[in-house]
Amino acid sequence: MEFLDAGTLAFLVFFGFMASFIDSVVGGGGLISVPALLWTGLPPVLALGTNKCAAVMGSFTSFITFVRSGKVDGYLMRRLFPLSFIGSALGVFTVQLLPPEILRPLVVVMLIAVLLYSIFKKDWGRENKYAGLSTRMLLLAGVVAFSLGFYDGFFGPGAGSFMLFGLLMVGFDFLGAAANARTLNFASNISAVIFFGYFGQIDFAHAIPMGLAMIAGAYCGASMALKKGVGYVRPLFIAMTTVLIGKLVWSLF
């Protein structure tokens, strides 16, 4: 395993912490961590695999924090967790088929689309209206969990936000949706790590320091969300993501 210089190491630790801090609350941390890894010079598929290896450390931390808070719906998650896992595995297999010269601009376009979604989405989740699911709604939730799992394995950034959005539409309040979205996100992340690792698409020299920083960021973010809410996160999230995507767009030309 190669050793990183101090500047790159500090860069990965800082952006890993911030990505996981934000992701544990509102999702979308990959909008920060994937551009950061691409900025270090990793090729697109390797950056996606490395990001998943780091992100699974943070998602596990926030998942455990929310489970301990009692915010995770065990009945629902036992049914959706396997679907998110399988969908993510198929997404990883699919992304292996795309050549790098197509994937890099595709990554940038998808990052911009998810950033715009994050900026313009409405403020759901002020009240908890969840009272259980009908069979029809459970089937729909299963399709959503599988589809977003596939997206997370194929690309990733914003998947947690979309999962949170879907759970808000079911009727969870913001914290309930965040807790259960983190559970589905953990399922898709661990699946992606297994299969990206199988294909040799993880750079551990980058993944380990970023992942350790993500553990700290996830714990701090989830703990603060449970205590204070999430209004302080959005401006920082949008500013940091815009800068990183801007650098990637510039590098394309």
C-alpha positions in Angstrom: 0.0 0.0 0.0 1.4 3.4 -1.0 1.9 6.2 1.6 0.2 9.5 1.0 1.9 12.9 1.4 0.8 15.0 4.4 -1.1 17.4 2.2 -3.2 14.7 0.6 -3.8 13.0 3.9 -5.0 16.2 5.5 -7.2 16.9 2.5 -8.9 13.4 2.7 -9.3 13.6 6.5 -11.0 17.1 6.3 -13.4 16.3 3.4 -14.1 12.8 4.8 -15.1 14.3 8.1 -17.3 16.9 6.5 -18.9 14.5 4.0 -19.8 12.0 6.8 -21.0 14.7 9.2 -23.4 16.0 6.6 -24.4 12.6 5.2 -25.4 11.3 8.6 -28.0 14.1 8.8 -29.3 14.9 5.4 -27.5 12.4 3.1 -25.5 13.5 0.0 -22.1 13.2 1.6 -20.9 11.5 -1.6 -21.3 14.9 -3.3 -18.3 15.9 -1.2 -16.2 12.7 -0.9 -16.4 11.6 -4.5 -15.2 14.9 -6.0 -12.5 15.0 -3.3 -11.2 11.6 -4.3 -11.4 12.5 -8.0 -9.5 15.7 -7.2 -6.6 13.5 -5.8 -6.3 11.9 -9.3 -8.0 8.6 -8.8 -9.8 7.3 -12.0 -13.7 7.4 -11.8 -14.4 3.7 -11.0 -11.6 3.5 -8.5 -12.8 6.7 -6.8 -16.3 5.3 -6.5 -15.1 2.0 -5.0 -12.7 3.8 -2.6 -15.5 6.2 -1.6 -17.7 3.2 -0.7 -15.0 1.6 1.4 -14.6 4.8 3.4 -18.3 5.6 3.5 -19.3 2.2 5.0 -17.3 3.1 8.1 -19.2 6.3 8.5 -22.6 4.8 7.6 -22.1 2.0 10.1 -21.4 4.6 12.8 -24.4 6.7 12.1 -26.6 3.6 11.8 -25.5 2.3 15.2 -26.1 5.8 16.7 -29.6 6.0 15.3 -30.4 2.4 16.4 -29.5 3.2 19.9 -31.8 6.3 19.8 -34.8 4.0 19.0 -35.5 5.8 15.8 -35.1 2.8 13.4 -38.3 0.9 12.5 -37.1 -2.7 12.8 -40.2 -4.2 11.1 -39.8 -2.1 7.9 -36.0 -2.3 7.8 -35.9 -6.1 8.0 -37.9 -6.2 4.8 -36.1 -3.4 2.9 -32.5 -4.0 4.0 -31.9 -7.1 1.7 -33.5 -5.3 -1.3 -31.1 -2.3 -0.9 -28.2 -4.8 -0.6 -29.1 -6.7 -3.8 -29.8 -3.5 -5.8 -26.4 -2.1 -4.8 -24.6 -5.3 -5.9 -26.2 -5.1 -9.4 -25.3 -1.4 -9.6 -21.6 -2.2 -9.0 -21.6 -4.9 -11.7 -23.2 -2.4 -14.1 -20.7 0.4 -13.5 -17.8 -2.0 -14.4 -19.1 -2.0 -18.0 -18.7 1.7 -18.6 -15.4 3.0 -20.1 -13.6 5.7 -18.1 -13.8 8.3 -20.9 -17.6 8.1 -20.6 -17.8 7.7 -16.8 -15.9 10.9 -15.8 -18.3 13.4 -17.5 -21.2 11.2 -16.5 -20.1 11.5 -12.9 -19.9 15.3 -13.1 -23.3 15.6 -14.7 -24.9 13.3 -12.1 -23.2 15.3 -9.3 -24.5 18.5 -10.6 -28.1 17.1 -11.0 -28.0 15.8 -7.4 -26.6 19.1 -6.1 -29.5 21.0 -7.8 -32.0 18.6 -6.2 -30.4 19.2 -2.8 -30.7 23.0 -3.3 -34.3 23.1 -4.5 -36.0 20.3 -2.5 -38.7 21.4 -0.1 -38.6 21.2 3.6 -40.4 18.0 4.5 -40.5 16.1 7.7 -41.7 18.6 10.4 -44.2 16.0 11.8 -44.3 12.2 12.1 -47.4 11.0 10.3 -46.1 7.4 9.8 -48.7 4.8 11.1 -47.5 1.7 9.3 -47.7 0.5 5.7 -50.4 -1.1 3.6 -49.3 -4.1 1.5 -49.3 -1.8 -1.6 -47.1 0.8 0.1 -44.7 -1.9 1.4 -44.3 -3.2 -2.2 -43.7 0.3 -3.4 -41.2 0.9 -0.6 -39.4 -2.3 -1.7 -39.1 -1.1 -5.3 -37.7 2.2 -4.1 -35.2 0.5 -1.7 -34.0 -1.8 -4.6 -33.8 1.1 -7.1 -31.9 3.4 -4.8 -29.7 0.6 -3.8 -28.8 0.1 -7.5 -28.2 3.8 -7.9 -25.9 3.8 -4.8 -23.9 0.9 -6.1 -23.7 2.4 -9.6 -22.9 6.0 -8.6 -23.8 6.8 -5.0 -23.7 10.6 -4.3 -27.2 11.7 -3.1 -28.5 8.1 -2.6 -29.0 8.8 1.1 -30.9 12.0 0.4 -33.2 10.2 -2.0 -33.8 7.4 0.5 -34.6 10.0 3.2 -36.9 11.7 0.7 -38.8 8.5 0.1 -39.2 7.8 3.8 -40.5 11.4 4.4 -43.1 10.7 1.7 -44.2 7.6 3.6 -44.8 9.8 6.6 -41.8 9.7 8.9 -40.6 12.9 10.5 -37.2 14.2 9.6 -35.2 12.3 12.3 -37.2 9.1 11.7 -36.6 9.3 8.0 -32.9 10.1 8.5 -32.5 7.1 10.9 -34.1 4.6 8.6 -32.4 6.0 5.5 -29.0 5.5 7.2 -30.0 1.8 7.7 -30.8 1.4 4.0 -27.6 3.4 3.1 -25.5 1.1 5.2 -27.0 -2.0 3.4 -26.1 -0.5 0.0 -22.7 0.6 1.1 -21.6 -2.7 2.6 -22.8 -4.5 -0.6 -20.9 -2.1 -2.8 -17.7 -2.5 -0.8 -17.8 -6.3 -1.1 -18.2 -6.2 -4.9 -15.9 -3.2 -5.6 -13.3 -5.1 -3.6 -14.0 -8.2 -5.6 -13.2 -6.2 -8.8 -10.1 -4.6 -7.2 -11.6 -1.1 -7.4 -10.6 0.1 -3.9 -7.5 2.2 -3.1 -7.0 1.5 0.6 -4.3 4.2 1.0 -7.0 6.7 0.3 -10.0 4.8 1.8 -8.6 4.1 5.3 -7.7 7.7 6.4 -10.9 9.1 4.8 -12.9 6.3 6.4 -11.5 6.9 9.9 -12.4 10.6 9.5 -15.9 9.5 8.4 -16.3 7.6 11.6 -15.8 10.7 13.6 -17.9 12.8 11.3 -20.8 10.4 11.4 -20.8 10.2 15.2 -20.7 14.0 15.5 -23.4 14.5 12.8 -25.9 12.0 14.1 -25.4 13.0 17.7 -25.9 16.7 16.8 -29.0 15.9 14.6 -30.6 14.1 17.5 -30.0 17.1 19.7 -30.4 20.2 17.6 -31.9 19.4 14.1 -30.2 20.0 10.7 -30.7 23.6 9.7 -27.1 24.5 10.2 -25.9 21.9 7.7 -27.4 23.0 4.3 -25.4 26.2 3.7 -22.1 24.5 4.4 -23.1 21.4 2.3 -24.0 23.5 -0.7 -20.9 25.8 -0.5 -18.4 22.9 -0.2 -20.0 20.8 -2.9 -20.2 23.7 -5.4 -16.5 24.4 -5.0 -15.5 20.7 -5.5 -17.8 20.2 -8.5 -16.5 23.5 -10.0 -13.0 22.1 -9.9 -14.1 18.9 -11.6 -15.9 20.8 -14.4 -12.8 23.0 -14.9 -10.6 19.9 -15.2 -12.8 18.5 -18.0 -11.9 21.5 -20.2 
